[in-house]
Amino acid sequence: MKTQEAVICEAPVTIRPGVKWGDFDPAGVVYTVTFAEYLTGADWPLYGGCLFGTRTQQATNNHGLGTPTRALSFDFVGSLWANDQFEMTLHALDVPTRTFDVQIAARKHGELVFTAQLTPICIPRGEKGSVEIRPMLRSVLDAYRRACGNPLLSSASCQPFDRNLISGPASSNA
């Protein structure tokens, strides 16, 4: 089985990951390691247009940044089986100095399957070490956080992300 990954909502960003035949074991249960791939391999460029107005990779490259994963944690409350369809809703949490936290709530048929927290770290392209979050990225994350509320609330309504909410450098040069 294979489905296309798709953005189904902009605010909060909600994606439906592509499920591949090799994602599950012979019993039909999705492998644990596959959940990490759903998060770190999620098509950030696909939903980057919702936040940056352009592909995520292009937006961060324009500012000389890379954002590899620094930390990743999960809380599993259900299972995914062969042929299950599920959705992941993303929300920006804390935006300290060099990293930012993304909370993910995954649901199938409206029921919570897992939550995860992904912490990317900002690094300069072609160098080692971290750098402070650029003002453009901070502006986008802050605006998104204000607009979207908590992803663990199932009543969150889907709407287009209003890029006019972004203040500062991101609004002029994403």
N, C-alpha and C positions, 0 to 999 in steps of 0.2 A: 504494500500500500504506500502511496506517496501523495501528499497534499502540498500545495504551494503555500509558502509563508505569505501572510498578508497582514496589512494594517487594517484593522476593522474599526478603529477609533483614534482620533488625534489627541483628545484631551478628556480623560487621561489616555496616553498612548496604550492601545491594546492591540496585541498582535496574536495571530494564530500561527504557531510554528508549523513548519513542514514536518510531517511524520514520515520517516523512511522505514522500509522493510527491516533493516538491520538495527533499528532502535530498540527492539524487544527480544527477550530470550525465547527459547523453545516453548515455554509455558505461556507466552503471550504477554508477559509483563515487561514494561519499559525498564531497561537497564538503569541502575542508579547513576552511572557516569554520564548517561545520555542527558540527564537533567542539566548538568553543568554545560553540556554542549548547547542545549536549548537556550541557555542564558548568555554564555560568552560567544556563541556562534550565531545568536539572533541577528537578523539582518539589520544591524544598526544603520547602514546607509538607507534602507528602505523607510524606516520611520524617522530618520534624521531630518527629512524634508518637513515633517510636522513641526519640529522645534527650530531648526535653523533656516528653513526655506531652501536648503540645498542638501546634498548628501553629507552625512556626518563626517566621513573621511575627508571630504573636500573642505568643510568648514574648519576642522581641526588642523588640517595641513596648512590652510591659509594663515594660521596663527602659530605654526611651527610646533604643534603638539601631537603627542601620541597619548592614548589612554588605555594602557594595558590593565588587566585585573590585578589588584593588590590583595583583595580578600573576597571570599565567596562562602556563604553559609546557607543552609537549607533547614526547613522544618516540614517534614512530610506528614500529611494528615490523610492521605488517600493514595491510591495507585492509578497508574495509567496502563491500559491494556491495548493490545492490538486493535486498531480501528477506532480508538477513542479520539474525539475531537476535543481540544482544549484551547483556552485563551490565556494569555499572560498580560496583566495590566501593570504598567510601570509608573512609579512615582519617585520623584527626587526627594530625598530626606535631608540629611545634614550636608552642608557645603562648607567644610572647614577651609584649610589653607591650600593643601596640595592634592587632596582626594575629594571625592563626593560619593554619597551613598544612594543607591537606587534600590527601592523596595519593590519586589515583584510578588504579585498574588496570582496564582494559576488556578483556574476553575474549569471544570467540565460540567456541562448542564447546570451552571449556576452554583455548583457545590465546590468549596475550596478543596484543592488537591495538594498544593504545597505553597509555602511562602519561601522567599529567598531574599538575601541581601547581597548585592553586588557592589564592590567598592573599587572603582577605577582610580588610578593615580595619574597625574599629569606629568609627562616627561617631555623634554625637548627632543625633537626629531634629530637623530644622528648623534645623540650624546647619552651619557649615563647620568643617573641621578634624577631627582624630581624637581619640579618648579612649581611656583604658586599658580593657582587656577587663574587663567587669563580673565580679564574683566568681561569679555564677550561671553565666555562660557558661564561665568557666575551669573550674569544678567539673564541668560536664557534659563538656567536652572532655577533661579529665584522666581522668575515670572511663571514658569511651569508649575513650580511648587505651590505658589499662591493660587493658580487657576484650577488645580486639579483635586485638591483634598487628599483623603486617605484611600489608598488602593484596596485596603482590606474591607472597606464598606461596599457591600454588593449593590447598594442603591446609587452609586456614582453614575451620573448621567454622562453620556457621550456627546461631545461637541467639537467643533473645529478649534484648534489652538489659535488664539488671537495673538498674533505676533506684535500687535500694537501695545500689548502689555509689557513688552520688553523695554526696559529703560537702559540708557547707556550705549556702549560701543556695539553691542550685538544688533541693535536695531538699524544700524547704518551699514555695517560691513560683516555680514554673516558669511 
